[in-house]
Amino acid sequence: MDSVFVAVGLPAALAVVMLGLGLSLTVADFRRVAQRPLPVAAALGTQLVVLPALCFGMVLALGLDPVLAAGMMLLAASPGGTTANLFSHLFRGDVALNITLTAVNSVLAVVTLPVVLGLSLGWFGLDGSVGLQGGKALQVFAVVLVPVVLGMLIRRVAPGFADRADRPVRILSALVLAGVIIGALLSEREALPGVVAEVGPAVVLLGAVSLALGYLLPRLLRVGHPQAVASSFEVGIHNSTLAIAVAVGVLGVERLAVPAAVYGVLMFPLALAAGFLLRRLAPGRTPAPVTV
């Protein structure tokens, strides 16, 4: 991949996305964890434990190429973001819970993402050539947390400016996301048809399973429907920009980023389909009249 894109473009792109995330967060979002422990614990347990374990079993069952398999694990370990909040709002989820989950996930990912990725690289025999030790782990910390904290500080010091900047930054983040995905796919353009054919079914399966588990496991714990909808989108919508930036910008392996790039394209129709289905599952929903 072009060195300027890797050295400058990717860090700047991720900084914009994570800064926009930070602009939407306050310290109160973290405090709400104590007020709503069950929905938060259900969603985070699904995101941090259940999903990586299922993804690991899935890539083994599908017999994916080791680098693509590790890329799938990186994607599964990547937290959600503001896109999950948008989908939750569109389909009547508990947006406040989404914001809380996003805040907590952004902090936890500093630890959980390097752990899952490091274990995956070791299992698939890639740790000798694609290491995640020392300085690279610190880079993950920097690209995940520093822009978020900076955004939160801006909101605290200048809330009016943060409110005005929120919409432009969201739009810029969407454009950045599209650019990052296109760049990652173009880096593998010669092998792209075969790679997409190999990894596409795994990406669709991971997306569908993430969205389903995010809803079903909280409901089994008797969490309310709006909270389960919020959990579904938080667990089911992964930060593909972060995954691509770690794969290419930190580890320098373009092929590792392909699952996240393919997911970035397929995630939106998957999330929309899930949203319409979840709307039909809402308790008390009046069935549409049948005309004869």
NUVOTOR-926505 format. One record per residue: residue number from 1; residue in one letter; x, y, z of N, C-alpha, C in turn. Coordinates in pm, whole numbers. Last residue first. Layout:
% residues N
num;residu;nc1;nc2;nc3;cac1;cac2;cac3;cc1;cc2;cc3
NUM;a;X;Y;Z;X;Y;Z;X;Y;Z
...
This chain:
% residues 292
num;residu;nc1;nc2;nc3;cac1;cac2;cac3;cc1;cc2;cc3
292;v;-5778;-866;214;-5816;-981;130;-5867;-929;-3
291;t;-5522;-758;431;-5627;-725;334;-5653;-845;244
290;v;-5443;-740;762;-5437;-825;643;-5553;-789;553
289;p;-5264;-488;942;-5390;-552;899;-5372;-629;771
288;a;-4966;-563;1124;-5030;-492;1013;-5159;-563;973
287;p;-4971;-592;1482;-4952;-650;1349;-5024;-567;1241
286;t;-4819;-376;1703;-4948;-412;1644;-4927;-469;1505
285;r;-4595;-467;1954;-4610;-415;1818;-4741;-466;1759
284;g;-4544;-567;2200;-4658;-479;2188;-4678;-421;2051
283;p;-4190;-579;2159;-4310;-618;2234;-4422;-516;2214
282;a;-4039;-609;1841;-4067;-521;1954;-4194;-565;2025
281;l;-3982;-747;1614;-3979;-823;1739;-4015;-739;1861
280;r;-3974;-560;1414;-4089;-653;1414;-4096;-732;1545
279;r;-3729;-446;1473;-3850;-364;1487;-3974;-452;1491
278;l;-3559;-650;1402;-3574;-617;1544;-3698;-531;1567
277;l;-3582;-632;1121;-3625;-752;1192;-3650;-723;1339
276;f;-3470;-381;1075;-3610;-404;1038;-3665;-530;1106
275;g;-3208;-432;1173;-3292;-330;1233;-3439;-351;1201
274;a;-3110;-627;998;-3129;-660;1140;-3223;-561;1206
273;a;-3096;-473;765;-3184;-590;769;-3212;-629;913
272;l;-2902;-285;849;-3037;-241;812;-3136;-357;818
271;a;-2682;-451;888;-2737;-379;1002;-2879;-330;972
270;l;-2640;-540;622;-2666;-635;730;-2734;-566;848
269;p;-2584;-301;483;-2707;-377;453;-2741;-479;560
268;f;-2340;-235;638;-2459;-149;634;-2585;-223;593
267;m;-2141;-436;603;-2203;-414;734;-2334;-336;725
266;l;-2010;-456;363;-2128;-541;383;-2205;-510;511
265;v;-1795;-278;384;-1889;-265;273;-2020;-337;304
264;g;-1660;-363;610;-1702;-224;602;-1802;-199;491
263;y;-1592;-624;538;-1698;-602;637;-1751;-459;630
262;v;-1378;-568;372;-1497;-632;315;-1617;-612;408
261;a;-1206;-460;568;-1246;-379;452;-1372;-436;388
260;a;-1173;-676;744;-1234;-552;793;-1282;-465;678
259;p;-1045;-865;573;-1177;-892;633;-1247;-767;682
258;v;-802;-713;504;-906;-742;405;-1040;-778;470
257;a;-590;-677;676;-698;-577;680;-816;-613;590
256;l;-405;-864;618;-471;-876;748;-591;-782;757
255;r;-297;-768;386;-390;-881;377;-467;-900;508
254;e;-117;-571;475;-240;-533;406;-342;-646;405
253;v;58;-515;745;16;-634;670;-119;-604;605
252;g;158;-340;944;211;-335;808;176;-454;722
251;l;84;-295;1206;152;-421;1175;207;-425;1033
250;v;-14;-26;1195;69;-73;1306;150;-195;1267
249;g;-145;11;946;-65;117;1003;29;72;1113
248;v;-273;-241;899;-184;-180;801;-89;-80;865
247;a;-406;-323;1138;-348;-421;1045;-242;-359;955
246;v;-492;-81;1251;-402;-169;1327;-331;-265;1231
245;a;-658;13;1045;-544;93;1089;-444;9;1167
244;i;-853;-187;1033;-766;-163;917;-641;-87;958
243;a;-972;-156;1287;-910;-284;1249;-813;-266;1132
242;l;-1068;107;1268;-967;72;1368;-895;-56;1329
241;t;-1256;74;1065;-1146;167;1046;-1032;136;1143
240;s;-1445;-96;1175;-1356;-150;1072;-1238;-57;1045
239;n;-1580;-151;1454;-1504;-37;1403;-1402;-86;1301
238;h;-1888;-334;1412;-1749;-322;1456;-1680;-204;1388
237;i;-2191;-408;1525;-2127;-314;1433;-1986;-285;1484
236;g;-2279;-584;1725;-2282;-627;1586;-2213;-535;1487
235;v;-2272;-462;1972;-2194;-584;1952;-2177;-614;1804
234;e;-2440;-244;1917;-2307;-221;1974;-2217;-342;1953
233;f;-2671;-364;1820;-2592;-280;1730;-2452;-254;1785
232;s;-2748;-511;2049;-2731;-576;1920;-2643;-494;1828
231;s;-2776;-315;2247;-2670;-415;2259;-2642;-481;2124
230;a;-3005;-188;2151;-2880;-113;2165;-2761;-208;2171
229;v;-3182;-403;2176;-3155;-346;2044;-3024;-267;2046
228;a;-3182;-429;2453;-3127;-539;2372;-3098;-493;2230
227;q;-3308;-191;2522;-3169;-212;2566;-3104;-325;2485
226;p;-3563;-234;2414;-3480;-123;2365;-3333;-138;2403
225;h;-3639;-479;2563;-3619;-478;2418;-3534;-359;2371
224;g;-3461;-545;2876;-3569;-491;2795;-3534;-485;2646
223;v;-3331;-857;2986;-3307;-716;2957;-3416;-668;2862
222;r;-3339;-1126;3048;-3456;-1042;3076;-3426;-893;3069
221;l;-3144;-1278;2948;-3122;-1228;3084;-3231;-1131;3126
220;l;-3231;-1308;2692;-3235;-1426;2779;-3213;-1388;2924
219;r;-3167;-1053;2600;-3308;-1088;2619;-3324;-1213;2705
218;p;-2884;-1070;2583;-2948;-981;2682;-3095;-1015;2705
217;l;-2879;-1270;2370;-2824;-1297;2504;-2878;-1200;2610
216;l;-3003;-1142;2144;-3062;-1259;2209;-3009;-1282;2350
215;y;-2848;-919;2055;-2988;-904;2096;-3034;-1019;2184
214;g;-2596;-1015;2006;-2609;-890;2080;-2750;-866;2127
213;l;-2653;-1232;1842;-2611;-1255;1981;-2628;-1130;2065
212;a;-2717;-1091;1603;-2814;-1180;1668;-2779;-1202;1815
211;l;-2483;-948;1541;-2609;-877;1561;-2711;-962;1636
210;s;-2301;-1164;1518;-2278;-1055;1614;-2409;-982;1645
209;v;-2410;-1315;1308;-2401;-1374;1442;-2383;-1265;1547
208;a;-2379;-1130;1096;-2512;-1178;1134;-2512;-1235;1275
207;g;-2096;-1096;1092;-2186;-983;1111;-2324;-1026;1159
206;l;-2010;-1361;1047;-1971;-1291;1168;-2064;-1174;1196
205;l;-2127;-1405;793;-2165;-1488;907;-2130;-1419;1038
204;v;-1992;-1214;640;-2137;-1207;652;-2184;-1287;774
203;v;-1729;-1312;670;-1763;-1177;715;-1914;-1164;735
202;a;-1747;-1564;552;-1709;-1554;693;-1748;-1418;749
201;p;-1811;-1497;284;-1906;-1571;366;-1875;-1562;515
200;g;-1562;-1344;219;-1696;-1286;221;-1797;-1363;305
199;v;-1325;-1483;195;-1354;-1425;324;-1496;-1369;334
198;e;-1325;-1589;-67;-1285;-1671;46;-1336;-1615;178
197;a;-1409;-1384;-230;-1483;-1510;-235;-1451;-1597;-114
196;v;-1208;-1203;-168;-1346;-1172;-130;-1431;-1299;-131
195;v;-990;-1338;-282;-992;-1312;-138;-1134;-1284;-90
194;g;-1054;-1343;-555;-1038;-1468;-482;-1048;-1448;-333
193;p;-1068;-1062;-611;-1182;-1152;-635;-1171;-1282;-555
192;l;-802;-959;-520;-928;-926;-456;-1042;-1024;-485
191;a;-547;-970;-605;-601;-1096;-551;-742;-1079;-498
190;e;-522;-709;-693;-488;-819;-784;-548;-951;-737
189;r;-593;-545;-474;-680;-550;-592;-648;-667;-684
188;e;-515;-482;-220;-521;-625;-253;-595;-647;-385
187;s;-539;-212;-213;-407;-268;-184;-399;-416;-219
186;l;-810;-172;-248;-721;-149;-363;-583;-208;-339
185;l;-899;-218;13;-936;-310;-94;-846;-295;-216
184;a;-787;1;147;-750;-135;187;-784;-236;78
183;g;-911;216;11;-766;200;11;-722;60;46
182;i;-1180;170;78;-1138;164;-63;-987;144;-72
181;i;-1162;208;356;-1206;79;302;-1161;64;157
180;v;-1082;477;367;-997;372;425;-1033;235;368
179;g;-1302;606;246;-1169;613;188;-1076;505;238
178;a;-1509;547;425;-1517;501;287;-1380;501;222
177;l;-1408;680;652;-1432;536;655;-1436;480;514
176;v;-1415;943;560;-1286;881;594;-1299;729;593
175;l;-1689;983;542;-1607;992;421;-1471;923;441
174;a;-1753;953;813;-1812;862;714;-1731;863;585
173;s;-1607;1166;922;-1575;1029;962;-1630;927;862
172;l;-1740;1382;810;-1602;1358;772;-1560;1215;807
171;i;-1981;1352;949;-1979;1342;803;-1839;1311;753
170;r;-1886;1390;1211;-1953;1264;1175;-1951;1244;1022
169;v;-1792;1651;1192;-1696;1543;1217;-1758;1408;1183
168;p;-2032;1796;1149;-1926;1792;1046;-1828;1679;1066
167;r;-2164;1726;1403;-2218;1684;1273;-2111;1686;1162
166;d;-1985;1837;1602;-2026;1697;1602;-2072;1652;1464
165;a;-1928;2102;1621;-1835;2020;1543;-1886;1879;1523
164;r;-2124;2199;1789;-2119;2247;1651;-2033;2158;1562
163;d;-2055;2062;2023;-2186;2040;1963;-2187;2083;1816
162;a;-1800;2167;2069;-1814;2023;2046;-1948;1992;1980
161;f;-1863;2435;2118;-1783;2401;2000;-1798;2253;1966
160;g;-2001;2397;2359;-2067;2456;2244;-1994;2424;2115
159;p;-1806;2289;2533;-1921;2207;2490;-1994;2264;2368
158;a;-1508;2306;2596;-1586;2389;2502;-1705;2310;2449
157;v;-1427;2125;2793;-1379;2264;2797;-1466;2356;2711
156;r;-1560;1886;2726;-1566;1937;2863;-1530;2086;2868
155;r;-1499;1847;2456;-1640;1861;2498;-1650;1921;2637
154;i;-1221;1824;2479;-1279;1936;2402;-1424;1957;2443
153;l;-1208;1585;2623;-1156;1708;2683;-1213;1831;2612
152;m;-1311;1407;2434;-1383;1427;2560;-1337;1556;2629
151;g;-1107;1424;2239;-1243;1466;2207;-1326;1492;2332
150;l;-894;1315;2388;-887;1452;2339;-1025;1505;2305
149;v;-989;1054;2424;-969;1140;2541;-963;1287;2499
148;v;-982;975;2153;-1108;973;2228;-1098;1065;2349
147;p;-710;992;2082;-808;1083;2019;-941;1087;2093
146;v;-607;791;2273;-566;931;2278;-666;1024;2207
145;l;-709;526;2220;-753;604;2335;-722;753;2326
144;v;-616;417;1971;-750;393;2022;-792;501;2120
143;v;-357;493;1919;-456;517;1814;-598;497;1864
142;a;-228;420;2164;-231;558;2118;-342;583;2018
141;f;-260;142;2176;-310;227;2285;-328;370;2236
140;v;-118;76;1948;-261;46;1954;-326;132;2061
139;q;136;155;2033;73;223;1920;-78;199;1918
138;l;184;-32;2230;166;108;2269;102;189;2157
137;a;220;-253;2067;106;-252;2158;78;-110;2207
136;k;456;-172;1945;335;-184;1863;210;-188;1950
135;g;643;-176;2156;609;-51;2091;481;-59;2011
134;g;555;-483;2273;617;-357;2313;562;-235;2243
133;q;426;-671;1995;492;-659;2123;535;-515;2147
132;l;320;-835;1782;247;-727;1846;302;-710;1986
131;g;455;-950;1464;453;-942;1609;371;-824;1659
130;v;465;-1132;1222;371;-1023;1249;357;-1009;1399
129;s;649;-1336;1225;659;-1236;1118;569;-1116;1140
128;g;589;-1479;1455;729;-1457;1418;745;-1347;1316
127;d;316;-1503;1469;381;-1412;1563;527;-1388;1531
126;l;174;-1677;1317;216;-1554;1251;298;-1463;1342
125;g;35;-1909;1389;175;-1918;1351;230;-1795;1282
124;f;-214;-1891;1496;-206;-1915;1351;-62;-1910;1299
123;w;-151;-1832;1762;-219;-1958;1729;-203;-1992;1580
122;g;-34;-1574;1743;43;-1688;1792;-19;-1820;1750
121;l;-249;-1425;1649;-126;-1432;1569;-40;-1550;1612
120;s;-423;-1461;1869;-458;-1511;1735;-335;-1525;1647
119;l;-292;-1329;2076;-319;-1473;2088;-350;-1534;1951
118;g;-295;-1067;1966;-169;-1135;1996;-186;-1286;2007
117;l;-572;-1015;1950;-491;-1020;1828;-360;-1093;1852
116;v;-646;-1022;2220;-709;-1114;2124;-622;-1127;1999
115;v;-472;-816;2319;-469;-951;2374;-525;-1051;2274
114;p;-537;-583;2173;-403;-642;2160;-395;-785;2213
113;l;-816;-566;2264;-781;-584;2124;-640;-640;2107
112;t;-811;-529;2546;-867;-651;2488;-824;-673;2344
111;v;-689;-276;2596;-633;-401;2650;-680;-522;2570
110;v;-833;-95;2450;-690;-72;2464;-619;-198;2512
109;a;-1095;-166;2490;-1029;-212;2368;-879;-191;2371
108;l;-1178;-28;2716;-1140;-168;2730;-1064;-220;2609
107;v;-1239;224;2602;-1132;210;2701;-1084;66;2710
106;s;-1445;165;2431;-1330;237;2379;-1211;226;2473
105;n;-1636;48;2600;-1567;-33;2499;-1440;33;2447
104;v;-1729;272;2738;-1657;167;2810;-1575;82;2713
103;a;-1847;419;2525;-1746;479;2612;-1662;372;2680
102;t;-2032;236;2422;-1925;286;2337;-1812;344;2422
101;l;-2201;209;2643;-2125;93;2595;-2009;137;2508
100;t;-2306;472;2652;-2231;417;2766;-2144;299;2722
99;i;-2433;481;2406;-2326;577;2434;-2240;527;2550
98;n;-2625;279;2440;-2523;270;2335;-2403;359;2365
97;l;-2779;394;2641;-2702;273;2670;-2593;253;2566
96;a;-2889;602;2493;-2805;634;2610;-2721;513;2649
95;v;-3044;461;2311;-2924;528;2263;-2831;565;2378
94;d;-3205;186;2291;-3171;275;2402;-3037;342;2369
93;g;-3367;182;1966;-3292;124;2076;-3266;228;2183
92;r;-3505;252;1732;-3567;268;1863;-3498;186;1972
91;f;-3371;259;1492;-3459;144;1518;-3501;135;1664
90;l;-3219;491;1490;-3312;467;1380;-3414;359;1414
89;h;-3060;456;1720;-3157;565;1714;-3263;538;1606
88;s;-2903;241;1634;-2990;226;1752;-3097;334;1754
87;f;-2765;360;1424;-2860;252;1395;-2956;230;1513
86;l;-2613;546;1577;-2704;590;1471;-2809;484;1441
85;n;-2460;383;1743;-2555;477;1803;-2659;523;1700
84;a;-2302;255;1554;-2397;175;1632;-2502;266;1696
83;t;-2146;468;1475;-2240;411;1378;-2344;325;1448
82;t;-1975;516;1687;-2091;603;1672;-2190;551;1568
81;g;-1889;176;1774;-1861;319;1763;-1989;396;1740
80;g;-1735;-127;1898;-1830;-54;1815;-1794;94;1809
79;p;-1400;-275;1882;-1524;-230;1947;-1617;-164;1848
78;s;-1256;-573;1756;-1268;-428;1744;-1401;-382;1803
77;a;-1259;-845;1755;-1214;-780;1878;-1227;-629;1872
76;a;-1334;-907;1496;-1424;-945;1605;-1388;-873;1734
75;l;-1104;-815;1360;-1233;-752;1337;-1329;-781;1453
74;l;-917;-1001;1452;-896;-858;1476;-1028;-782;1461
73;m;-1028;-1232;1346;-1021;-1217;1491;-999;-1071;1529
72;m;-991;-1179;1073;-1127;-1196;1126;-1129;-1178;1277
71;g;-712;-1181;1067;-784;-1058;1035;-928;-1063;1083
70;a;-663;-1449;1117;-621;-1351;1218;-690;-1217;1194
69;a;-768;-1542;872;-827;-1586;999;-791;-1489;1111
68;l;-590;-1427;693;-731;-1386;690;-802;-1426;818
67;v;-362;-1572;770;-363;-1425;780;-506;-1373;779
66;p;-440;-1848;726;-403;-1796;859;-408;-1644;871
65;d;-739;-1911;538;-597;-1878;533;-557;-1813;667
64;l;-997;-2100;704;-946;-1980;638;-793;-1977;639
63;g;-1172;-2313;777;-1038;-2338;723;-978;-2220;650
62;l;-1412;-2302;901;-1410;-2265;760;-1274;-2287;695
61;a;-1341;-2373;1161;-1433;-2459;1087;-1430;-2430;937
60;l;-1179;-2154;1227;-1121;-2289;1223;-1210;-2381;1140
59;v;-1362;-1950;1220;-1252;-1946;1123;-1181;-2081;1115
58;m;-1537;-2037;1429;-1585;-2022;1292;-1470;-2025;1192
57;g;-1385;-2027;1662;-1437;-2155;1616;-1481;-2150;1471
56;f;-1344;-1747;1662;-1231;-1839;1656;-1277;-1977;1606
55;c;-1603;-1653;1693;-1530;-1620;1570;-1411;-1716;1552
54;l;-1659;-1745;1950;-1734;-1798;1837;-1663;-1770;1705
53;a;-1472;-1591;2096;-1468;-1736;2103;-1542;-1799;1985
52;p;-1553;-1326;2036;-1422;-1375;1992;-1411;-1527;1994
51;l;-1822;-1343;2159;-1801;-1321;2016;-1662;-1365;1969
50;v;-1785;-1386;2438;-1860;-1481;2355;-1824;-1466;2207
49;v;-1615;-1163;2522;-1587;-1304;2551;-1653;-1397;2449
48;l;-1691;-907;2441;-1551;-932;2477;-1516;-1079;2492
47;q;-1968;-907;2373;-1868;-846;2286;-1727;-898;2313
46;t;-2092;-1033;2592;-2109;-1085;2455;-1998;-1036;2364
45;g;-2010;-864;2797;-1975;-1006;2801;-1987;-1071;2665
44;l;-2130;-626;2714;-1984;-635;2716;-1938;-780;2722
43;a;-2405;-692;2739;-2348;-651;2611;-2197;-668;2608
42;a;-2424;-759;3013;-2468;-853;2909;-2404;-819;2775
41;a;-2332;-527;3142;-2257;-653;3157;-2295;-753;3048
40;v;-2534;-346;3062;-2394;-321;3027;-2314;-450;3033
39;p;-2768;-461;3174;-2754;-444;3029;-2610;-423;2985
38;l;-2676;-461;3459;-2711;-582;3385;-2703;-563;3232
37;p;-2617;-194;3553;-2512;-297;3542;-2549;-416;3454
36;r;-2683;92;3551;-2745;-7;3463;-2650;-125;3444
35;q;-2537;246;3726;-2684;258;3732;-2753;148;3652
34;a;-2277;199;3660;-2323;157;3793;-2475;160;3803
33;v;-2272;319;3407;-2249;175;3419;-2302;124;3552
32;r;-2290;592;3420;-2415;517;3403;-2396;367;3413
31;r;-2032;686;3422;-2101;672;3551;-2228;588;3538
30;f;-1975;713;3154;-1910;605;3229;-1982;580;3362
29;d;-2125;934;3094;-2151;811;3020;-2087;691;3089
28;a;-2012;1135;3245;-2140;1079;3290;-2173;950;3217
27;v;-1799;1218;3095;-1770;1132;3211;-1899;1067;3260
26;t;-1908;1190;2750;-1878;1266;2872;-1848;1166;2984
25;l;-1886;1190;2389;-1882;1124;2520;-1854;1223;2632
24;s;-1857;1296;2140;-1993;1258;2179;-2000;1201;2320
23;l;-1589;1332;2101;-1672;1452;2109;-1813;1421;2156
22;g;-1498;1068;2065;-1475;1136;2192;-1561;1260;2210
21;l;-1575;1028;1797;-1633;946;1904;-1618;1015;2037
20;g;-1409;1211;1672;-1553;1228;1664;-1626;1147;1770
19;l;-1168;1082;1732;-1194;1215;1787;-1344;1244;1784
18;m;-1196;853;1577;-1195;839;1722;-1215;973;1792
17;v;-1194;967;1315;-1305;881;1360;-1311;875;1512
16;v;-950;1109;1315;-1077;1178;1291;-1193;1098;1345
15;a;-769;899;1359;-777;1009;1456;-908;1084;1440
14;l;-798;751;1126;-845;694;1252;-859;802;1358
13;a;-686;936;944;-823;887;928;-877;834;1059
12;a;-424;963;1041;-512;1080;1038;-658;1037;1028
11;p;-329;698;1005;-337;757;1139;-430;878;1145
10;l;-367;685;712;-436;597;807;-441;653;949
9;g;-202;898;603;-345;888;582;-417;805;686
8;v;69;854;685;-3;976;718;-154;956;713
7;a;159;595;628;228;676;728;147;796;775
6;v;-18;496;432;5;422;557;60;514;665
5;f;-6;690;231;-136;651;286;-119;583;421
4;v;266;686;180;207;808;233;72;778;297
3;s;303;429;72;363;460;201;304;587;263
2;d;43;230;-63;124;351;-74;172;397;62
1;m;85;-119;0;0;0;0;89;124;0
